[in-house]
Amino acid sequence: MKVILTSSGFTNEEIVKSCEELVGKPRAEINFLVLNEAIKAEIGDCRWFIDGLQEIAMNFGGNIELLDLQAHDLSYVRARIAECDVIFCFGGQTDYLKEVIEETKFVEILPEILEKKVWVGSSAGSCVLCYKEGKETSVGVFGETIENRYYLELLPICFLPHFRSTWFPQLTKDVALQESRNMDLPIYLMSDKSAIVVRGTLDKPEFDMVGSGYVVVENGEIVEEKEETDTCYDRRMKKIITVDVFGGEHEAKVESLIPKVHVYGIAVQDGKALISSQFDGYDWPGGTFELGENTIETLRREFKEETGYDVEPTKLLAIHTSFFHHLKKDLDYQSFLVFYAVKIVDGEISTAGFDVDEKEYASEAKWVNIDELHKMKYACSLDIAEELISYAKELV
């Protein structure tokens, strides 16, 4: 079984990486099939649905397809699922979602799906696989309106999402403790920055925690707890933390963010990786796209400017989002970082391509032994340095 139970989808790198590991493919190649049944019963502003889709798009490079269970028979649904790597089930009204899953007979093939594919639930998409909380919590905290006392009960836990969210201020530790006294099952109180990774089988599931801001309660007592730690951003509160090249943090307003796309190349040969010297550290060669370019053209131009080498991409490795503060300009950016594996086809190390700004903060690129990369100080891509080093090692 390969399941990730989340409150709010891919809100941090730990959850994204867990999905990548379960699928067993680079995130740039992972294909998603999205189920949005639960949102059909929602009323009001549903831009959180758009946010969730954007997070998938920003973190994964494969196809993103939508499937309406109520519009097709099981044979069609099976065929669509066979083509995807991950089924992402969105949140909304859990009671309604459960009814749709049963009425469409999707419930008949769901156990098989959980064994063969990766299921990522967001809020209701997680809750529906578990046992339902008591009526007082269901109605008073989550606002469920359908008189349904059971979820699918495929996993022997009760999942309570959005702990410490401004959307559900009534959801507290006391609520979880009270549920535990009434239910002979573990209660998982989960923030939007945490997730449960489920492996094993439906008969013997194994649960591992990811992220922060969760509480596990059994028999009326807290048995595990991890305080919430800051990540780059919290879309609910629209509070953005940007990071400068020295690791300093800066608070920025969402409307002040400037979008940018950066493309980088990871070149490895003879057991060494090519890195670019910038500020008081290093980064992978690459830079900002220019209007009219595609990512490959940006890669070739920037790599040549920063290193002197002509390169060709061999594989798309990763796509990330970064929130960056430019100290000199005092500006904040939301950057989309695209990383390719590349091969050297011509040229030699040179600084001839440096522009005026690069001459101030950069110096000649250098080849570094793969085993020495983890000792280097990185001026950019701070939050994903270790992951990029692992990619370089795989290219040896």
N, C-alpha and C positions, 0 to 999 in steps of 0.2 A: 504494500500500500504506500502511496506517495501523496500526502495531503498537507497543505499549509492552511491553517486557520488564522485569519487576520481580522482585525477590527476595521481596517481601512485600506487594504491593498498594499502596494509597494511603497511604503512611506520612508524606508531607509535601505541602505546598502545590504545590511545583514539579511533582510527578507529577500531581496533580489538575488543575492548569492545563494541562499538556501534553495530557491527555485531552480537556479542554474544547475546546482549540484544534483537535485532530484531528477531533472530532465536528462542530465548527462551530455549536454551540448553547450557550446558557447552561446551566451545570451544573444549575440548578434544573429543567431540562426533559429531561435526558438519561436515557434508559431503558436498563436493564441486563438482559442474559440471562446467568445464571450456570451454568457447567459445573462440576460437582463430582465428575467421574469419578475423578480421582486420589486423592481422599480415601477412596474405598471400600476401598482396599488398606492404609490406615493402621491401626495398632494403638495404643491408648493415648489419652491426653488430647488431644482435638481442639478445645479451646476457641479455638485460633488461627483456626479456620474461622469461629467466631462473631465474633471480633475483626475478621476481614477483611470480613465482611458488614456489621458496624457501621460500618466506615470508609466503605464505599460509601454506606450510609444517611445518615451524617453529612455527607458531602460532595456528594451528588447528590440532586436532588429528584424524579426520575422514578420509574417502576416498577422494581422488582427482582424478576425472575422466575427460576425454576430450571428447567433442562431436563435430563432423563436421556436420554443418547444411546442407551442400551441398551434403553430402553422404547418407542422409536418408530422408524418408518421414515423414510427420507430426505425424503420429501415433507412429512411433518409437521415435521421438523426445519427444513427450508427455510422453511416458512410461519412458524414461530416466530421464526426469525432475521430474517426480513424486517420484523418489527414492532419490532425493537430497534435501538438506536444502538451499543451496546458489548457485545461478548461478553467476559465476564470468566471466565478459566479458572483455577481454583484449583490450589494445589499438592497434594503428596502423593507417591505413588509414580510416578515418571516412566515407568518401563518399563511399568507397568500402564496408565497413561494412553495410551501409544503403542499398546498392543495394542487397547484399546477403540476408539480412533480408526480403526484399520485394520479391525477386525472389524465395526464398524457401517457401514463404508464412508463414514464422515464425511470421511475423507482425500480422497475424490473431489471433494468440494465445498469443501474447506478453502482451496485457492488462490484460488478465486473470492471466498470470504468475506473473506480478507485484503485483497483489492483493494477491496471495496465497503463493508465495515464496519470498525469499530475493534476490534482484538483486544488485550485487556490480559491478559498472562500473569502469574501469581504463582508463583514458584518452578518447580515442574514444568510449569505452564502456559506458562512461557517456554522452559524447557529443551527441551521436546518439539519445538519448531519448529526447533531448531538441530542441530548435530552433537554426538554423545555423547562424553563424556570417556572416558579409559582405564578399564579394568576395575578397576585398583587404586584409583583415585579413586572410581569408581562404588560399589564395595562397601565399601571401607575408610573413606571419608569420608561418603558419602551413604546408605549402607545399602541400596542397591538390591538386590533379591533375585532378579529374573527374569533369566535368561541371554539377554539381548538386546543385541547389540553396536551397534545403530543406533537413532537417533531419526528424525524425519521428514526432516531435512536440507533444509528449505525455506530456511533462512537460513545463509549461509556463515560461521558463527562457532560457538564453543563457549561456552556460558553457564554459569558456576559461581556459584550463588546463595549468600546467607547468609555472605558474607565477614565475619569478626570477630563472628559471632553465637555466643552461648554454646551454641547447639544443635549447632554444627559446629566445635568448636575445632581440629580437625585440618586445616581448610581454610585454607591459608596461601599466601603469595606463592610459596614454593618449590614448592607443588603446581602452581600455574599455570605456573610456569617449566618444570617437568618436562613438563607436558602440551603446552606449546608446542614443546618439542624433539621430541615424538613426533607432532605434528600440524601440517600445513602450513596452519593457519588462525589467525586472531586468537582469543585466549582472553580472555574478559571475566570478571574476578573482581569480583563485585558485592555490596556491602553491602545491608542492608535499607532504606537511605536513598537508594539510587540506582536509576536506571533507564536503559534504552536506548530512544530513540524512533526507530522505523524508518519511513522514507518511501521514495518511489521505487517500483520494481517488484520482483518476485521475481527478475527477471534482473539488475537493477541497483539493489540496495537501498542506501539512504543511512542511516548511523547517526549519531545525535546523543546525547550524554550529558546526563543530568539528575540533579541531586542531588549527593551527595558520598559518599566512601568506596568508590572503585572503582579497579581496576588493569587496564590493557589490556596484554597481552603478545603479542608476535609474534617468531617466529624465536629464541626463547629469551631475549628481552630485553624489559624494561619500556619501552613506548613512550608511555604516558600514565598518569598517576596523580593522584588527588585525595583528599586526606585527609578523613576523616569530620568533619563539623561538627555541632554540637549543633542539634537541633530541639526543639520544645516538649516532646516526650515520646518515650520508647522503651518500647513496650508489653512487649517481651521481658524487660527488666530491671525493669519496674514502677518506674522512676525518673521522677518527674514534676517538670518545671520550670515553675513558675507565674511570671507576669510582672505587676508592679504598674503603676499608672498612669504612673509615671515611667520605666518601662523596666527597673527593677531585677528581678533574678531571685531566686527562692526555691525551695528544694527541698521537695517535699511527698510524703507517703505516699499511695498510691492510696486507701487506706481512709479518708483524712481529707478527700478531695475532696467538695464539696457541689455537686450538680447544679443548674443553673439554665437557664432559657430567656429570652433577651432578643430583643426585636423592635424593629427600627429602620426609619425611613423616609427615603428620599432624595428631596427635593423640589427641582426645578429649574424656574426660569422667568426669562425675559428674560436668559438667559445667566448667571444666578447660582444658587448652591446655598445652601440653608439649613443652617447648622450651629449646634450647641449649644455654648456656652462652659462648660467644666468643668475644675476644678482649674487648672492653668497652661496648658491647651491647649483643644482642641476635639474634639467627636465628633458623630456623626449623631444627630438627635433620636430618642429611643426609650428603652426600659427593660425591666424584668422583668415577666413575665406573672404574673397572680394566679390562684389556683385557681378553676376554673369558666369561665375565659376561653378563647377560641380566639385564634390569633395576630392575626387582623384586629381583634378587640376590644382586644387589648393595644396594637396599633399606634395605633389611634384615641385611646385613653385617654392613653398615654404621650406621644404627639406633642402632644396638646392641653395636657397638664400642662407640658411643657418649652418649648413655643413660643407657645402661645395660639391656634394654628391648628387648625381642623377639617380632616381629610384623608380621602381615600379611596385605597386601593391600586389601582394600575393594572397592576403586574407583579411577580411574585416574582423577585428578582434573584440571590440567593445564600443559601446556608446554610453556616455555618462552625462550627468548634469552637475554643474558646479556653480556655486555662488561666490563671486570673486570681487574683492575690493581693490581698486587701483589707487595706491597711496598718493602718487604724484598728481593725478587728476582729481582725486577725491570723488571717484565715481564707483557705482556698484553695478555689477554685471551678472546676468543669468546666462551661463555659458553651456553650450552643448558640445561635448568633447568626443570626437570620433577618432578611434585608434585603429591603424592598419599595421599588419606585418608587411615589411617591405624587403626587397632585394636591391643591392647596389648594382647598377648597370654601367656607370661611368663616373669620372670625376675624381677629385682628391680633396682632402680636408682643406678648407679655405674660409676666410672671413670676408671675402670680396663682395659677397651679397648682402652684408649687413646694411640696414638703413641707419639714419641718424640716431634714432632712439636705441637701436640694438648695439651701436658702438659704445653707448654709455653703460649698459648693464650686462652685455654678453661678451664672451670670448670664444676662442676656438673650440670646436667640438672635439671629443676625445673618445677613444675606444677603451672600455673598462671590462675587466674580467667579470663574467656573470656572477660568480660567487662573491664579488665585492660590491655588487649593486645595493644590497641591503644596508651597507655601511655609509652610503652616500647621503648627503643632505639634499632634499628635493625642494626647489623653490616654488614649484607649482604642482598641481594634481596631488596635493598633500593627502587627501582622504582616500585615494585609491592607489597610492604608490606601491603597496605590497602586492596588490592584485596585478598591476602592470609588470612588476618584476617577475611574477609567476608566469605571465605570458611570455616574457623574454626567455625564461629558462626552458619553456616548452619548445621554443624555436631552435634550440641548440641542436 
